[in-house]
Amino acid sequence: MVVQTERDDMTWYECEKCGLLFDDRDDASQHEENCDSEGPSYIQ
């Protein structure tokens, strides 16, 4: 489930599995469906 949060006077949508933030709920939902919960792949 995507969590809505407020940061820097903006609304963000956070992946509950890895914590990645998105500015668009649809993008966050799509990411979360495919998330392996090990964190963003670009960090590895």
Buried (B, 14 or more C-beta within 10 A) or exposed (E): EBEEEEEEEEEBBBBEBBEBEBEEEEBBBEBBEEBEEEBEEEEE
